[in-house]
Amino acid sequence: MVSQKITIKNPSGLHARPASILAQAAGKCSSNVIIVYGEKRIQVKSILNIMAAAIKCGTEVELQCTGETEEEDLKTLVTLIESGLGE
């Protein structure tokens, strides 16, 4: 398992559009991808799980990847989140 802490930069947090982009990107990863947010462990491949977590702008979360391509999947998803997920 590899992980990295990252701060959500989207002004409205992870609402429908950025959650959709993140879930689609995670779906292409062969690793199991989880966001740790407080006590919650969120499956990133599910847009509904991401939206239900109600992660707001400025929140620090931990992104964890476990699997054969975990390092490259983590790098891809961290870059996507840092870029603002299309916003």
C-alpha positions as CSV (number, residue, x, y, z in Angstrom):
1,M,0.0,0.0,0.0
2,V,1.1,3.5,-0.8
3,S,-0.6,6.7,0.4
4,Q,-0.3,10.4,0.3
5,K,-2.1,13.3,2.2
6,I,-3.6,15.9,-0.1
7,T,-5.8,19.0,0.4
8,I,-9.0,19.3,-1.6
9,K,-8.7,22.6,-3.6
10,N,-12.1,22.7,-5.4
11,P,-14.0,25.7,-4.2
12,S,-17.2,23.7,-3.8
13,G,-15.5,20.6,-2.5
14,L,-16.1,17.2,-4.1
15,H,-19.6,17.8,-5.5
16,A,-21.0,15.9,-8.5
17,R,-18.7,17.0,-11.3
18,P,-15.3,16.6,-9.6
19,A,-16.6,13.4,-7.8
20,S,-17.5,12.0,-11.2
21,I,-14.1,12.8,-12.7
22,L,-12.3,11.3,-9.8
23,A,-14.5,8.1,-9.8
24,Q,-14.0,7.6,-13.5
25,A,-10.2,8.0,-13.2
26,A,-10.1,5.6,-10.2
27,G,-12.2,3.2,-12.2
28,K,-9.3,2.9,-14.8
29,C,-6.8,2.1,-12.0
30,S,-6.2,-1.6,-11.3
31,S,-5.4,-0.7,-7.6
32,N,-8.0,-0.6,-4.9
33,V,-8.3,3.2,-4.2
34,I,-9.6,4.6,-0.8
35,I,-9.8,8.1,0.6
36,V,-9.4,8.3,4.4
37,Y,-11.4,11.3,5.7
38,G,-11.5,11.4,9.4
39,E,-12.9,8.1,10.5
40,K,-14.4,7.3,7.1
41,R,-12.8,5.1,4.5
42,I,-14.3,6.0,1.1
43,Q,-14.2,3.7,-2.0
44,V,-13.1,6.2,-4.7
45,K,-14.4,4.1,-7.6
46,S,-18.0,5.0,-6.5
47,I,-19.2,8.6,-7.2
48,L,-22.0,8.1,-4.7
49,N,-19.6,7.2,-1.9
50,I,-17.5,10.3,-2.7
51,M,-20.5,12.6,-2.8
52,A,-21.9,11.1,0.4
53,A,-18.7,12.0,2.3
54,A,-19.3,15.7,1.7
55,I,-15.6,16.6,1.5
56,K,-15.2,20.4,1.5
57,C,-12.6,22.7,0.1
58,G,-9.5,22.9,2.3
59,T,-10.0,19.5,3.8
60,E,-6.9,17.3,4.1
61,V,-7.6,13.7,3.1
62,E,-5.3,10.6,2.7
63,L,-5.4,8.8,-0.7
64,Q,-4.4,5.2,-0.4
65,C,-3.8,2.7,-3.3
66,T,-3.2,-1.0,-2.9
67,G,-2.4,-3.3,-5.8
68,E,0.0,-4.1,-8.6
69,T,0.1,-0.6,-10.1
70,E,-0.4,1.3,-6.8
71,E,2.5,3.7,-7.2
72,E,1.5,4.9,-10.7
73,D,-2.2,5.0,-9.7
74,L,-1.5,7.1,-6.7
75,K,0.6,9.5,-8.7
76,T,-2.1,9.8,-11.4
77,L,-4.9,10.5,-8.9
78,V,-2.9,12.9,-6.8
79,T,-2.0,14.9,-10.0
80,L,-5.7,14.9,-11.0
81,I,-6.8,16.1,-7.5
82,E,-4.1,18.8,-7.4
83,S,-5.2,20.1,-10.8
84,G,-8.7,20.8,-9.5
85,L,-10.5,17.9,-11.2
86,G,-11.5,20.0,-14.2
87,E,-12.6,23.1,-12.3
